[in-house]
Amino acid sequence: DAGITQSPRHKVTETGTPVTLRCHQTENHRYMYWYRQDPGHGLRLIHYSYGVKDTDKGEVSDGYSVSRSKTEDFLLTLESATSSQTSVYFCAIRTGGNTEAFFGQGTRLTVV
Amino acid sequence: AQRVTQPEKLLSVFKGAPVELKCNYSYSGSPELFWYVQYSRQRLQLLLRHISRESIKGFTADLNKGETSFHLKKPFAQEEDSAMYYCALSGSGNNDMRFGAGTRLTVKP
């Protein structure tokens, strides 16, 4: 499992509500990433973190915020969920540079 | 900004035929390139990376800086190669990792 888990695995929520997804790792990897996967768009980077309290925006960060208060957890928050945020969300970890990224199993989020 | 383009969303070949999945990139610095694969109901996993210059499951990929390409090739496709393939780029000096839109490969018997 590469020591990475996502929770919840599935969630249905209503438009306008806040939602938080959690990524937890046991590998002590420095870098953590959140992606969304949509047909025709592949994986698009939302935010990533390069250390505790150090985060940066990706290519589709609008409407999302993240927090990393400890090495093992990287939280993704949809501040006010919209239907366009219905997607499968993947978390990934890696030590950095040209190293392999390990992925979580994904969270399927549906906003109704 | 770095960008990865996979021009083919779908690719279908017969078992035993050669297969090539195309990947082009845009990046002003020195790129680190990867191929990831997602089999049905499994997590994304690394297939290979350009710095290793290795062959995994019969697949190879060569970085062509002149053409800014990193195409994935296999001389004889197998049915178990059917999966979603993603090309990814990480720029040197940063750890922002971007993916292409993916190519779904189907190998027919």
Chai-1 contact restraints between the chains, C-beta under 6 A:
chainA,res_idxA,chainB,res_idxB,connection_type,confidence,min_distance_angstrom,max_distance_angstrom,comment,restraint_id
A,Y31,B,N95,contact,1.0,0.0,6.0,A-B,restraint_1
A,H41,B,A101,contact,1.0,0.0,6.0,A-B,restraint_2
A,G42,B,F99,contact,1.0,0.0,6.0,A-B,restraint_3
A,G42,B,G100,contact,1.0,0.0,6.0,A-B,restraint_4
A,G42,B,A101,contact,1.0,0.0,6.0,A-B,restraint_5
A,G42,B,G102,contact,1.0,0.0,6.0,A-B,restraint_6
A,L43,B,F99,contact,1.0,0.0,6.0,A-B,restraint_7
A,Y50,B,N95,contact,1.0,0.0,6.0,A-B,restraint_8
A,G96,B,N95,contact,1.0,0.0,6.0,A-B,restraint_9
A,N98,B,E32,contact,1.0,0.0,6.0,A-B,restraint_10
A,N98,B,I51,contact,1.0,0.0,6.0,A-B,restraint_11
A,E100,B,L46,contact,1.0,0.0,6.0,A-B,restraint_12
A,F103,B,R43,contact,1.0,0.0,6.0,A-B,restraint_13
A,F103,B,L44,contact,1.0,0.0,6.0,A-B,restraint_14
A,Q105,B,R43,contact,1.0,0.0,6.0,A-B,restraint_15
